[in-house]
């Protein structure tokens, strides 16, 4: 898989997490506390700089009270970016 496409997917994942967090009117710190993760790690995920494990994504989804599939919404919509 080309790096550019891989990066696009991580950026989109982070944007989805950020939108869901903001929908709850939470700061990154609040999401970090609820997920038992470090605030800087949440920030890096939201910016597409980190590649979170499935375990971490489940923690985030559970904290946001959404299905994990919500985190991946629209990621494959633009395959050639």
C-alpha positions in Angstrom: 0.0 0.0 0.0 1.4 3.4 -0.9 2.4 5.6 2.0 0.3 8.5 0.9 -2.9 6.4 0.9 -1.9 4.9 4.3 -1.4 8.4 5.7 -4.7 9.6 4.3 -6.5 6.8 6.1 -4.9 7.6 9.5 -5.7 11.3 9.0 -9.3 10.5 8.3 -9.5 8.2 11.3 -8.1 10.9 13.5 -10.6 13.4 12.1 -13.5 11.1 12.7 -12.4 10.6 16.3 -12.1 14.4 16.7 -15.6 15.0 15.3 -17.0 12.4 17.7 -15.2 13.9 20.6 -16.3 17.4 19.7 -19.9 16.2 19.3 -19.8 15.3 23.0 -18.2 18.8 23.7 -15.2 17.0 25.3 -11.6 18.2 25.3 -8.8 15.9 24.3 -8.0 15.7 28.0 -11.6 14.5 28.8 -11.4 11.8 26.1 -7.9 10.8 27.3 -9.2 10.4 30.9 -12.3 8.4 29.8 -10.2 6.2 27.6 -7.3 5.8 30.1 -4.9 7.1 27.5 -2.4 10.0 27.6 -3.6 13.4 26.2 -0.7 13.7 23.9 -1.5 10.3 22.4 -5.1 11.4 21.7 -3.7 14.5 20.0 -1.3 12.5 17.8 -4.1 10.1 16.8 -6.4 13.0 15.9 -3.6 14.5 13.7 -2.9 11.1 12.0 0.6 10.9 13.4 0.1 7.7 15.4 -1.2 4.2 14.3 -3.4 3.1 17.2 -3.9 -0.6 17.9 -7.3 -2.2 17.7 -7.3 -2.4 21.5 -6.8 1.4 21.7 -9.5 2.0 19.1 -11.9 -0.1 21.1 -11.1 2.0 24.2 -11.8 5.2 22.3 -15.0 3.9 20.8 -16.3 2.6 24.2 -15.5 6.0 25.8 -17.3 7.8 23.0 -20.2 5.3 23.3 -20.1 4.5 19.6 -19.6 1.3 17.6 -16.0 1.0 16.4 -17.2 1.2 12.8 -18.1 4.9 13.4 -14.4 5.6 13.8 -13.7 4.3 10.2 -16.7 6.0 8.6 -15.8 7.3 5.1 -12.2 6.1 5.1 -12.4 3.9 2.0 -14.5 6.4 0.1 -11.5 8.0 -1.6 -9.1 5.1 -2.4 -6.8 7.0 -4.8 -5.7 9.9 -2.6 
